[in-house]
Amino acid sequence: DYEALQATGPDVQVWQLEDYVDAWHPELVEHYRSVEQATVDGDMDITALTAAEHAQARLQACTQNSYTAHYSVSDIAEGLRSGTLVRGKIRLRAGGGARGEAQGIIERTDAPDIVIGGRAALNRACTGDVVVVKLLGAGDKVQAGAGVDDAGDGSGDEDAEETLAVEQIDAGDETPMGAAEQPVQGVVVGVAERKWRPYVATLQADEAGGMRHLAVPVDASVPKIRIHYPDVRAIADSYFVVAIDGWPADSQYPQGHFVRALGPIGTLDAEIDTILVERQIAVSQSALGFSAASLREMPDDSAERPWTPSAHDLQGRRDLRDTLIFSIDPKGSQDIDDAVSMRRTGQGFELGVHIADVTQFVRPGSATDEAARERGTTVYLADRRFNMIPEVLSERVCSLRGSCDRLAVSVIWNMDADYNVTGTWFGRTVIRSACEMHYEQAQALLDGQRGVEGLDARMEGALATGVMELTRAMRVLRERRRQAGALELASTEVKFAFDRDTRAVAEVAPKQSLEIHRVIEEAMVFANAAVARRIYDAFPDAALLRRHRSPAPERFARLRQAAEARGFSVDCASNAELARSLHKLTEAAGDPSLAFLAKSMATLAMQEADYFATGECPDAHAFAHYGLALDHYTHFTSPIRRYADIVVHRQLLAALQESDGPNTASQAWVATTAARLNERNRQAKVAQRESTELFQSRYVAQLTQDGQHVVADGVVAEVRTNGLIVYVPRFGIRGPVHLRDASGGIRVPLSVLSGRARDMDAHIAGCSEFAVDARRLSVRLPIDVPAFHLGGSDLQFAVFDHVKVALRVLETRRRRPPVYLTLVSRASADVRAYRSSLAPLDRTFRASALSANRSTQEEDRRAEAGAEAMPSGGNGVSEVAAKRPGKKKPDYYAVLEKFSQLSLLETRCDPQAV
């Protein structure tokens, strides 16, 4: 009470907050006015209420709209001890339909996964949080506070555009493989660790004109965030960054604040900045420059005075400048990490792998070293990259450019005539690469071509000999690893061609697989394995290695079932058995798409490889790399773009007593660094994938900008609870095809029967019995269209089936427009089978026509007129067939087109509205 406080006496000074700021902190007056304006009429505005009134208002809000209170620390500790509660990291998935239907998953390796469904059960958990969960029994229900609504957003705005976007990107749940895989239900009762991060969002403004708005994160799994912002026009139609401040139990949404704007939605730079912030790589592209301190550490290199190694640099190095050494990289590469050499000797062969000596220029503890450790890796996006070390090193001084003296760390093997290693040498060298080849040039040499464009004719013969000798050796080494259990896995990689003037995407195509790719890959694997063994011998507790853990056999259940449905057997008991099974399948399938998807399914069943310090694993068997079939493996061959390789170089040189960097033998430092690098590499891979999706979306938008659609061949990769996952090889796109909407309605496109893309937005009404398992999906077609059944009353799709899909882009103001797929038809072979199945019906129609003797042209005309005049809602499939005997073969697709106007069919999607 202001007056009561004033009456306490002269020893107590009483100020209104506004007067206090004005008198004692005049520099904050303007800021105070902004805060006062931003919070007016909101729940943070206490200027209009007394303290008692404000507390009462908060109490009333709490009773009207609240989540269940989290358990106390002592209750959680007791529950974890007794086993009644479970602790784990939660991952949220945007639910099918409204954002409020989000679902949380806690994955467990030793027990069924835990599923938490709905806002009330999630109880304010966010993706990445470490939560405490109470498992629910069969009859248990989640108790939610009043006002916690799974369907609404609390704003009075249904935000239909956002709902549609979330539906389109929702891939549905995986089909359960059996009772053992059925997840258990749970409810969050506490959050042990918050993992909030900066979020990129767009604005859902307060339509009443106030200053309290909802920020809609571009990550659809993140809940909307309540923010205060006075100038809504400044951030409308823009991406901006928000941070969460807290999530009280009486708030439908977390409370947060605006951080900074990124730029208008849809502009390329704003989209790239969004990816960088979301992946926690950087706050913006401009922030990925290097500090002045780092640039001061760089060697002098200019067009006038290019860098060359000094006499001091060459001390103690083996001189290989007279050896034929060459590099093979993607076309246009500037950061060339590795080069190779292969020559005959009197005892057999000498194989060399030569890697840029980055550690010569990046000293431990330097500003450049700290920046490289922080970044962890070079980030490669579809149209640009962000270097781990400054460009003067990555593209010039360290890069193994042709005809330039460069410092390297080399591994050189002596081999007998059968490519068995008889001796290995490690050490620092100086090399001069004879040629920078790109893969296509090297493959042309391997194929026996001469006069290859871009190659010096005087060097071509020697280069061809080197490439062929290297290839013969790598074929033998690769086959040995394959026999030991090495897997040939698959991933979806695409390359983009850009218009030089506009930088628009001119072409998208899957990366071509060449034998020379596998040759260079095998040489790098061979070097990495050799270095791994060497540093482990020197530092058994602190070597930085890379492992790929063996997956549990049950993770391959989907692959086994899908392969068995096609007549193939897949043995997953070990990597060797799996490798043999996949090899046999590839040889026998006769379908490159089937073989590719089988390998992709095997890849998805496995865990990611990761870095670790050897002292963390007392059992040396745990070091093994499952996919490569190697007992020891590390990363040594790319120090320009991976910090792990810099650490490994330092450890190798320390083992050779050529250097002794700090932390080289520290298990704690190596373990901490490994954990950080695992996270940075994971985020960089996701950023690369998201940038690929961005440019795929922009390319499809270009192709469909006039309202057109792009139809492409696809292959069913998975069966989900709401449809299919289809892989489109032409564009390298893998996405959901929905056959069931968020409310459970079955949405089978008419085009599946007609084969016409223009029918894909009309759906067959009356479909029922939507059934899925891990191998196939089936839908019962309505009985009143018997002429259109594909060999029976059930329409079925199985994994590895070929289909045609339409690619379109869903325009949305909330996030990057996603490419979404619509089923157009089954594969051409299935359509031919369908048409042949109509032959008996055709004969029946003809016989009926002859016996009735009604095939005059006048009756034909009347029958057609009657069919066209049939009222909407009439059922006349069989009647139309009987009244049109004709003298020529009936066109059933023309009949089908007429039925698109009847009650059997309805249009779900207006293309203009989309």
Buried (B, 14 or more C-beta within 10 A) or exposed (E): EEEEEEEEEEEEEEEEEEEEBBEEEEEEEEEBEEEEEBBBEEBBBBEEEEEEEBEEEEEEBBEEBBBBEBBEEEBBEEBBEEEEBBBBBBBBBBBBBBBBBBBBBBEEEEEBBBBBBBBBBBBBBBBBBBBBBBBBEEEEEBEBBEBBBBEBBBBEBEBEEBBBBBBBBBBBBBBBBEEEBEBBBBBBBBBBEBEBBBBBBBBBBBEEEBBBBBBBBBBBBBBBBBBBBBEBEEBBEBBBBBBBEEBEBBBBBBBBBBBEBBBEBBEBEBBBBBBBBBBEBBBBBEEBEBEEEBEEBBBEBEEEEEBEBEEEBBEEBBEBEEBBBBBBBEEEBBBBBBBBBBBEEEEBBBBBBBBBBBBBBBEBEBBBBBBBBEBBBBBBBBBEBBBBBBBBBBBBBBBBBBEBBBBBBBBBBBBEEEBEBEEBEBBBBBBBBBBBBBBBBBBBBBEEBEEBEEBEEEBBEBBBBBBBBBBEBBBEBBEEBBEBBBBBBBEBEBBBEBEEEEEEBEEBEBBEEBBBBBBBEBBBBBBBBBBBBBBBEBBEBBBBBBBBBBBEBBBBBBBBBBBEBBEBEBBBEBBBEBBBBBBBBBEEBEBEBBBBBBBBBBBBBBBEBBBBBBBBEEEEEEBBBBBBBBBBBBBBBBBBBBBBBBBBBBBBBBBBEBBEBEBBBBBEBBBEBBBBBBEBBBBBBBBBBBBBBBBBBBBBBEBBEEEEBBBBBBBBBBBBBBBBBBBBBBBBBBBBBBBBBBEEEBBBBBBBBBBBBBBBBBBBBBBEEBEBBBBBBBBBBBEBBEBBBBEEBBBBBBBBBBBBBBBBBBEBBBBBBBBBBBBBBBBEEBBEEBEEEBEEBBEEBBEEBEEEEBBEEEBBEEBBEBBEEBEEEEEBBEBBBBBBBBEEEBEBBEBBBBBBBBBBBEEEBEEEEE
